């Protein structure tokens, strides 16, 4: 089966929304529509009709377009079972270990608490695409608003275990800021330096820095490397448990 067509749509101030289109059936999903208008414009431009909405978590900048889009297109709304009381109008709720069939493309569901307690991610193996909301960013991870360091680290380890070819389709354009922080604790990493230069060039040209490749993230994203002795030493936690190292890296970014 051919891979899904994936379209990145900028929304709000720094959000990214994604369209997933199956050419054979015409089915089209949107992931985390923080606002409706850019989605409607992208659909009209391509002559596509929205059939599904996939939500990763309940924050307004990821769901505020739900009601308008659902009313206009009659879509099926799929989201996290653990946030059923926090997202209105869900038709299908999913949890860890579930799969969801979208036009013959299987989405594997991961529960990824940390940013919120009920956060999930959708992984489409046949399209090498991970829709991870605000759990994992290019060179970063989400703020830990509701979960614990242990939960967040476990969530990131789940995503890190996916194939290197996986495209990380995250929810925000935070990469330039993330790169500056990563360099502050891992400045000798040649791959990171090269990626940071690439990010600067992309942003200067007004281009997005995502999706990124998971294989590259594994080598340069400090939040995925809390079990790397070099990162532990850089944040003053040499020999510490990776959960403690992750917490220190997250606190460092919060205060950066």
C-alpha positions in Angstrom: 0.0 0.0 0.0 1.4 3.4 -0.9 2.4 5.7 2.0 0.1 8.4 3.2 0.5 11.9 1.7 1.4 14.1 4.7 1.0 17.9 4.5 2.4 20.2 7.2 0.2 23.2 8.0 1.5 26.1 10.1 -1.1 27.3 12.6 -1.4 29.9 15.4 2.0 31.4 16.3 4.2 28.3 16.2 2.0 25.2 16.0 2.1 22.6 13.3 -1.0 20.7 12.1 -0.8 17.7 9.8 -3.1 16.4 7.1 -2.9 12.7 6.3 -4.4 11.7 2.9 -5.0 8.3 1.4 -5.1 8.7 -2.3 -6.9 5.4 -3.0 -9.9 6.1 -0.8 -9.8 9.9 -0.5 -9.9 9.6 3.3 -8.2 12.6 4.9 -7.3 13.1 8.6 -6.0 16.1 10.5 -3.8 15.8 13.5 -4.2 18.3 16.4 -6.1 21.2 14.6 -5.4 24.1 17.0 -7.5 26.3 14.6 -9.8 25.4 11.8 -9.1 28.1 9.1 -5.7 26.9 7.9 -7.0 23.4 7.7 -10.0 24.4 5.7 -7.7 26.4 3.3 -5.3 23.5 2.8 -8.2 21.1 2.1 -9.8 23.4 -0.4 -6.5 24.0 -2.2 -6.1 20.2 -2.7 -9.7 19.3 -3.3 -9.7 17.0 -0.3 -12.6 16.3 2.2 -11.8 15.8 5.8 -13.0 12.5 7.3 -11.0 12.1 10.6 -9.5 14.2 13.4 -6.7 12.7 15.5 -5.9 14.4 18.8 -2.8 13.7 20.9 -3.9 15.7 24.0 -6.3 18.2 25.3 -4.5 21.5 25.2 -6.4 24.2 23.4 -3.7 24.9 20.8 -4.2 21.3 19.6 -8.0 20.9 19.7 -9.6 24.3 19.3 -10.4 23.6 15.6 -12.2 20.3 16.4 -15.7 21.6 16.8 -15.7 23.7 13.6 -14.2 21.0 11.5 -16.4 18.3 12.9 -19.5 20.3 12.2 -18.5 21.2 8.7 -17.2 17.8 7.5 -18.9 15.3 9.8 -15.6 13.8 10.8 -14.8 11.0 13.2 -12.8 12.3 16.2 -10.2 10.0 17.7 -8.3 10.8 20.8 -6.8 9.6 24.1 -9.1 7.5 26.4 -7.3 9.0 29.4 -8.5 12.5 28.4 -12.1 11.6 27.5 -13.3 14.1 30.1 -11.1 16.9 28.7 -11.8 16.7 24.9 -15.4 17.2 23.8 -17.0 15.1 21.1 -14.7 12.2 20.8 -16.2 9.3 18.8 -13.3 6.8 19.3 -11.0 6.7 22.3 -7.7 4.8 22.2 -5.0 3.8 24.7 -1.7 2.1 25.0 -1.4 -1.0 22.8 -4.4 -0.1 20.7 -4.3 0.3 16.9 -6.5 2.5 14.8 -7.3 1.7 11.2 -7.3 4.8 9.0 -8.2 3.9 5.4 -6.2 0.7 5.7 -3.2 2.4 7.3 -2.6 1.1 10.9 -1.8 3.6 13.6 -0.1 2.2 16.6 -1.1 4.1 19.8 1.4 4.9 22.5 0.5 6.5 25.8 3.1 9.1 26.4 2.4 10.9 29.7 4.6 13.8 30.8 3.4 16.9 29.1 -0.1 15.9 30.1 -1.0 12.8 32.0 -3.2 11.4 29.1 -1.0 12.3 26.1 -0.8 9.8 23.3 1.1 9.4 20.0 0.1 7.8 16.7 2.7 5.9 14.8 2.1 4.8 11.1 4.7 2.3 10.3 3.8 2.1 6.6 4.4 5.8 6.2 7.4 6.1 8.6 5.5 8.8 10.5 5.1 9.5 14.2 2.6 12.1 15.3 3.8 12.9 18.8 2.1 16.2 19.7 4.1 17.8 22.5 5.9 14.8 23.9 8.9 14.8 21.5 10.1 17.8 19.6 13.0 18.2 17.1 15.9 18.5 19.5 13.6 18.8 22.5 10.6 17.6 24.4 7.5 19.2 25.8 7.3 21.0 29.1 6.4 18.6 32.0 3.1 20.2 33.0 1.3 17.2 34.5 3.5 14.1 34.6 6.6 13.0 36.5 10.2 12.7 35.3 9.9 8.9 35.4 6.7 9.0 33.3 8.2 11.4 30.8 11.5 9.5 30.4 9.5 6.2 29.9 7.5 7.9 27.2 10.5 9.1 25.4 12.2 5.7 25.6 9.1 4.2 23.9 9.4 6.6 21.0 13.1 6.3 20.8 12.7 2.5 20.2 11.0 3.2 16.9 13.0 2.8 13.6 15.6 5.5 12.7 13.7 6.2 9.5 10.7 7.5 11.4 9.7 11.1 10.7 9.0 13.0 13.9 5.9 15.0 13.2 5.8 17.2 16.3 3.4 20.0 17.3 5.6 23.1 17.4 8.4 25.0 15.7 10.7 25.2 18.6 13.8 23.8 17.0 16.1 26.8 16.9 15.6 27.4 20.6 16.1 23.7 21.3 19.3 23.7 19.3 20.7 26.6 21.4 20.0 24.7 24.6 21.4 21.4 23.2 24.6 23.1 22.2 25.0 24.6 25.7 25.3 21.1 27.2 26.7 19.1 24.2 28.7 21.7 22.3 31.3 19.1 21.1 28.8 17.0 19.2 29.7 17.4 15.5 26.3 16.1 14.3 24.5 18.6 16.6 26.6 21.5 15.3 25.9 20.5 11.7 22.2 20.2 12.5 22.1 23.6 14.3 23.6 25.3 11.2 21.0 23.6 9.0 18.3 24.8 11.3 19.6 28.4 11.2 19.6 28.3 7.4 16.0 26.8 7.2 14.6 29.4 9.6 16.4 32.2 7.8 14.7 31.0 4.6 11.3 30.9 6.3 11.2 27.1 6.1 10.1 24.5 8.7 12.6 22.4 10.6 10.2 19.5 11.0 9.6 16.7 10.5 13.0 15.6 11.7 14.4 12.0 11.5 14.3 9.9 14.6 17.7 8.4 13.9 19.2 11.9 13.9 17.3 12.8 17.1 18.7 9.8 18.9 22.2 11.1 18.2 21.7 14.8 19.0 18.5 15.4 21.1 19.7 15.6 24.8 16.2 14.6 26.1 16.5 11.2 24.3 20.0 10.7 25.8 19.4 10.9 29.5 21.1 7.4 29.7 24.2 8.8 27.9 27.1 9.4 30.4 28.1 12.5 28.4 24.8 14.1 28.9 24.7 13.1 32.6 28.1 14.6 33.2 27.1 17.8 31.3 24.2 18.5 33.7 26.2 17.5 36.8 24.6 14.1 37.3 27.4 11.7 36.4 26.5 8.2 37.4 22.9 9.1 38.3 19.8 7.2 37.3 18.6 8.3 33.8 15.3 9.6 35.3 17.3 12.0 37.5 19.4 13.0 34.5 16.2 13.6 32.4 14.8 15.8 35.2 18.0 17.9 35.3 18.0 18.3 31.5 14.3 19.4 31.6 14.9 21.8 34.4 17.9 23.2 32.6 15.8 23.9 29.5 13.0 25.4 31.6 15.5 27.9 33.0 17.5 28.4 29.8 
